[in-house]
Amino acid sequence: MVSPRMPRFFFDLFFEQVVVLDPGGLLFECPINATAAADELARRLFVLRADLRRSGGWIRVRDERRAEIHRSTIDADAAGEAPA
């Protein structure tokens, strides 16, 4: 029995005039898991990276066809807490 192949998702970082493309991506069973991971990444970046807090930055999630499926904003609302 052949198990289904898990799709790969890519997480790109956008802030100010900078774009950091994810070259390798991560495997997730379904898109909802990839979007949840992007939301968590945005929360962590807000807490850990002061330079991203007010940059208007966001994480773009792309599928294997490179199509954008989700955006997670790096801001206080996404983080659920005020900056330290």
C-alpha positions, 0 to 999 in steps of 0.5 A, a space after each residue: 500500500 502506497 501512502 499519500 505524499 505530504 505536500 510541501 509549503 513555503 514560508 516567505 518573510 516580507 518586511 520593509 523593502 526586504 523579501 526572504 524566500 524560503 528555499 526548502 519549505 516544510 511538509 504538512 498534511 494539509 494547508 490548514 496546518 501550514 497556515 497555523 504554522 505561519 501564524 505561530 511563526 508570526 507570533 514568535 517573530 513579533 516577540 523575538 525580533 523588535 526590528 519586525 514589530 513595526 515594520 508592517 512585515 508578514 509571512 506568506 505561505 505558498 503551496 508546491 505550485 508556488 501559489 500564495 495560500 495565506 498571509 500572517 501579519 507580524 503585529 501585536 494583534 497576531 502576537 496576542 501580547 504587547 512587545 517587551 
